[in-house]
Amino acid sequence: MTFKKPTGAGLLALALGALFALFLSLSVIDHAYAEKAAAAPAAAPAAEPASPPACVGGTTPVLENCTPNSGDTAWMLTSMALVLMMTIPGLGLFYGGMVRKKNVGDTVMTTFAITCLISILWLICTYSLAFRAGTPFIGGLDRAFLQGIVSDISKGIGNPNPLAPTFAIITPALIAGAFAERMKFSAMLWFIGLWAIFVYSPIAHWVWGPDGFLASGNADAWVKVLDFAGGTVVHINSGVAGLMACLLLGKRKDTGPAHNMVLTFIGASLLWVGWFGFNAGSAVSAGMQAGMAMTVTHMATAAAAFTWMLVEWMMRGKPTVVGICTGAVAGLVAITPASGFVGPLGSLCIGIAAGVLCYWGCTGLKHMLGYDDALDAFGVHAVGGAVGALLTGVFAVEQYGGTAGLIEGNAMQVVNQIEGIVIVFVYDAIVSLIILKIVDIFIGLRVSDEVEREGLDLALHGETVH
């Protein structure tokens, strides 16, 4: 009898099945203990506790013993829908329009599959690892499979940080722009899944967790990094991982112009609208901070897109649709960490800086270093995220976000921002490379030359775009 070597998809299914069986057995044990506890004699009834106060948003880092406000809840549900729209269809169309026609299906399939995979992992463990109290480096697993979370919400207790911003789905989806048109679909799933557990979750905990060592809201944090909606956690994180994938995969065999600029235009437009949920939703309330976050997000995006258009016009003689759309995304990226901390003037400066520096990151820097970042994940997200994170320390206004920046006399905040950027960059680069190398050893990262020439759509998915 002979045995076939399992495929990457088979290994993934086997691993998920084993993980499910493990957690199922733990749930059965937990249920048995719960029944045993319920059968025990009841203790004397305790005094009725006082009604918990209403939860408030803003920069308050720990919101315990509170009752969610219905207006805030409605805004958070709306923000969640807007952010999901950013990924599918926003990011899918934005990326899909920029690849060649023979790889459009694989590109949008990647975005959709990542949405599904990360949602499942969020349920299983990554939410708990990111946002539950544990150590300064990683959270606990007491909310694995989101057990007990309904009790937390209904009672307003038990969760050290019940109103936490998070963007676990779109962050790994952004990485895919770097390795578009040349990575195996099975390898992509393994890399993204492992990356979400070992890179995204720890970094989200460092910056946003109740006891993270970079969390500005943690009184015991070693470095207090201001990151309102994800400059370090989302954009530097995804951009650096994309660069590591580029370096390990190598350049594409051949390249070509964007397949459909209209798809990219529609995708960028959806990203712009959805980003209001991304940034203003991070206020976790429907208050003034959310309103200011929405205002500065719009202004920075407009400034960056217009600046990119002017720079491209001067450098290349013609302004392009793909260029102005990419500039808009650069502005959205750069204002993300600053959106709850800066005012309109600061957002204008951040947008202009993003338009200039991200254009350089996608042209001069990429040419200088010679890597093939297919859709400029590093040039837009890592460079834009770093620009925004750094300038947050410059333009932060105490009146808006509770922390002063350099302009208001707090030069130390710039130092904190630099330290946060460096720590995230180094950890992400090292761990991403390790994960990529492991996946390469067991599955292989790159499609064959024949598949790459034929196109990933037909070879990997049996479909074509007409």
N, C-alpha and C positions, 0 to 999 in steps of 0.2 A: 504494500500500500504506500502511495506517495502523498505528500502533503504540499499544497501550494503555499508559497510565501504570502501572508496576508497583505492586502493593499493598504494604502494610507487611509482610505475611507473605512475599510474593515477594522483597522486598528483603532480608529477614532470611535466607531460604534461600540467596539469591545470595551474601550476605556470608559465611555459614558455609561454603558450597561453595568460595569463593575462599580462605578461611582454611585449609580442609582441604587444598586443592591445594598451597598454599604450604608447609605443614608436611610434606606428603607428599613434595614435591620435596626439601626439606631432609633428610628421613629417608633418601631414596635416596642423596643425596650422602654423608651420614654413613655409611651402610652401605658405600658404595664405598670410602671411606677406611679403614673398619674392615677390609675384606677385603684391601686393599693392605698394611695394617700387619701383618695376620696372615700374609701371604705372605713377609714380611721374615725374614731369618735370626734364629733365636731367640737371645736373649742367655743368658749363663751363668745357671743357676738361682740365685736369691737365697736367703739363709738363711731358714729358716722363722721367721716373726715370732712373738713371744710372744702367748699367748692374750689377747685384749682383756678388760678388766674388764667386769663386768655393768653395764648401764645402771641408773641410779637416777633416781627422779623428784624431786618437790619443787620447790624454787625454783632449783635449779642451772640456769643459763641455757644453757650450751653442753655437750653431752654427746657427745664425740667418742671414736672408737676403743673402742666398747663393744658388748657382745652383749646383745640384749634378753632380759629375764627372762620365762619363760613365764607366770608369774602376772600380771605387769604387762601382758603382751600380751593375756591373756585379759580383764583388766579394761578395757583400752582398746577391744577389740573389742565388749565389752558396752556400754561407754559410747557408742561410735559408733552402735550400734543404738538405744539410748535417745534419743540426740539426733535421729536420723532420725525416730523415733516422735513427737518433739515437733513436727516440722514437718508430716509427714503420718502420722497423721491429726490430731495434737493441735491445731496452729495452724489447720488447715483447718476443723475443727469449731468451734473457739473463735470464729473470725471468721465462719464460715458461720451460726452461730446468732444472730449479732447484726445481720445485714443483713436486708432485707426478702425475702420469699419469692421474688419475681421475679428476685432477683440472687444467690441461694444458689449456683447452678451456676457462675456466673462467678467467685464468690469462692473456691470450693474448687478450681476449674480453675486459677485463678491460682496458688494454693499448689503444686499438683501440677506445673504447667508450670515454675515457678521452680525447683523441686527438680531437674527434668531439665536445664534450661538451665545452672544454676550448676554442676551436676556435670560437664557437658561442658566448660565454661570452666575449671573447676578442673583437669581433665585437660590441657587445651590450654596454659594459661599462668598462671592466677591463683595456683596453688600456688607455682610457681617465683617469681613476682613478690613474693609475700608472705613466703616463708620462706627463700629462698636469699640468700646474701651478695651484696651489690652495692654500694649506696651507703647513706648514712643515710636516704634517702628512698624507695628502691625496690630490690627484689631483682633478681637476674639471671634470664636465660632458659635457663640450662644444664640445667634439669629440665623444659623444655617437653615436653608429652605424657608427663610422668613418666618420661622416658628416664633410665636409670641408677639409678632409685630402688630397684630390687630388689637391685642390687649394693650400694648404700648400706646397706640393711637387713641383708643377709646377712653383710656384712663388718664392719658397725658403723663404717664410715669414710666419708669423703667428704662427709657432710652436716653443716654446722656446727651444725644444730639439729634432730636427727632426731626428737625427741619434743616436737613443738610443738602447743599447743592451737589449734584453729581451728573456726569455726562459719560457714563461707562460705554454706551453704544457707539457714539460718534467718534470717540477718541481712537480706538483701533481701526475704525473704518477709514479715518484720515490717512493712516499708514499706507493703505493699499495704493494710494496714488503714486507712491515712490517706486513700487515694484511692478506696476501695471505692465501687462503684455508679455510677461516672461516667467511668472511663478506658477508652480503646480497648484491646482485648486486644493488638493488634499493637504499639501504642505502649508498652504496659507491658513487653513482651518486649524491645524496643529499649532502653528506659530502664534496666531492670534489668540487662541484659547489659553495657551501657556503664558503669553505675554500679559493677558488680562489678570491672571492670578499672581504672577511673580513680579510684574512691573507696575501695572496700573493701580492695583489694590494697595500695595505699600505706599506708593507716592501720594495717592489720594488720602491715605491715612495720615501721612506725614504733614500734609498741608491743611487738610480739612477735618481730620479726626479729632475727637475730644481731647486726646492726649498725645497728638502728633508732635514731633520735635521741631517742626517748622510752622506749626499752626499759630497764626497771629492771635487767635482767641484762647490759646492755652497759656495760662500764667506761668507755667513751668517750661515753656518751649525754649530750646537752645537758641534758635534763630526765628524771629517773628517775621514771616514772609507774608506780604499782602498779595492775595490772589483771589479776587472776588468771584470769578467764574471759570478760571482754568488756564491762565497763561502758562503756568508751570505744569499743572496736572494734566491738562489736555494738549496744549499746542507744542510746547517744548518737548513734552513726553512723546507725542506721536511723530513729530518731525525728526527727532534723533533716532527713534526706532526705524523710521523710513530710510534714513541715511545709512544705518548699519545694514539694512536689507540690500540697498543699492550696492554697497561696497562688496558684500559677500556674493551677490548674484552676478555682478559684472554688467557690462553694457548690453543693450539690445543689439540684435544682429543688424537690424535696419530700422529706421524711424521715418515718420512722415508727418504731414500737417494734421491739425485737428480734424476729426471726421465730420463734425456738425456743430458749428458755432452757435446755432440757435438752441440746441440742447444745453450747451454750456451757459448760454444767457438765461434760459429758464431755470436751470439748476442754481445759478448764482442768485437769481431773484428770490427763489424759495429759501436759500440760505440767509439772505438779508432779512427777509420777513421772519423766518424761524429764529433768527439770532436774538430777537427781542425776548423770546422765551428763555433763551440761553442766558443772557445777561440780566435782563430785568427780572426774570424768574429766580435768579440767584439771591434776590433780596428776601426770598421766602415769605413775602407779604405784599399786599397790594397798597403799599404806602408811598411816601414821598421818595424814598430811596429807589424804589422800582421805577418811578417816573423819571428820576434823574438818570438812572442807568439806561433807560430806553432812549432818552434824549442824547446822551453822549455817545451811545452806540451808533445812532443814526448819523450824527455829525462826523464822527471819526471815519465811518465807512465812506461817506460822500467825499470827504477830504482825501482819503487814500486813493479812491478810484480815480478822482480827477487828477490828483498828482501823478499817479502811474501813467495815465493817458498822456499828460504833458511830457513826462520824461521819455516815454516810448516814442512820442511824436518827434521830440528833439533828437533822440539817439538813432532812430530807425527811419525817420521820414514819414511814417504813417501811424496813426492811432488804430488799434485793432479792437474788435469785440472781445476776443479772448483776453486781451491785455487789460481792458477796463474792468472786466468781470473778475480777473485775478487780483487786480488792485483793490476791488471792493472786499474780497475775501481777506486780503492782507489787513485791511483796516478793521474788519470784524475781529480778526485774530488779535491784533495789537491792543484793541480797546478792552478785550475780554478781562484781563486781570485788573484793569483800572476802573471798570465801569461803575463800581460802587464807591469809588474813592475820589474821583476827579470831577471837575466841573466842565462846562462847555469849552472854555478856552484851552484847558489841558487836553481835552479830546481832540480839538482842532490840531494842536501841535503833535499829538500822538499819531493822528491820521496822516499828516504830511510826512512825518518821519517814516511811517510804515510804507507809504507809497514809494519813497526814494530807496530805502534800505532793502525792502523785499524785492523791488525790481533788480537791485544789484545782486541780491542773493540768488535770484532765479536766472541771472545772466552772467555777470562777472565772476561771482564766487563759484558757480557751477562750472564755468569754463576753466577757471584757474585750477580747481582741484580735480577736474576730469571725471566726476561721477555722473552716472546716468539716472537722475531723479526724474522719472517719466513725466509726472504731473506736478512737480515742484512741491512736494510735501515738506521737504526740509527748508527750501527757500522761502516758502510762505509761512509755514506753521512754526518751525523752530526759530527762524530769524524773526518773524513777526511776534511770536510769543516772547522772545528775549527782549525785543525792543519795547513791547508793552509792559513787561514785568519791570524792566529797568526804569522806564519813565513813570511808572506808577509811584516809585519812590521819590521821583522829582516833583510830580504835580499833585500828589495826594493832598486833599483839603480836609482838615479836621472837622469842619462843619458838616461835610457830606458823609464821611466814612468813619469818623472817630479817630483817625490817625493823621498827623501832619507829615508832609513830605519835605524835600530839600528846600523848596521855595518858601515854606513857612518856618524854616529854621531847623528841621530835623534831618541833618545830613546822614545820620546813622541808618535811616531807613533805606537809603540807596545801597549802603554796604550790606544790609540784610537781604535786599533783593538780589544783589550780585551773588552772595553766598548761596541763596536758594537756587538760582539759575545753574551755578556750577555743580551743586550737589545732585540735582535732578539729571543734568546732562551726563555726568560721569556714571552714576548708577544705571541709568537707562541704557547708555551705550554698552556697558560691560555685560549686563544681564541679557539684553537683546541679542548681542553677539553670541552668547553662550546658548540661548534658546535656538537661534537660527542654525548654529553649528550642529546641535543635537538633532534637530529635524533633518538637516542635510545628510547626516550620517545614516539615519534610519529610513528616510523616505526619499531624500533628494529634493532640493529646493526648486530647481529650474527644469522647465520643459525641454524636450529635445529640440535640436535645430530644425528638424522637419516639422514638428508641431508649431514652433514659433513662426516658420515661414508660411505654413498653411493657415495659421490663425487659431487662437485658443477657443473661439466659439464652436467651430465645427469639431475640432479634435477632442476637446474636453467635455463639451456639453451637447454635441450633436445638433446644434441649432445655428442658424445664420440670420443676419439682419438684411432685409431686402429693401 
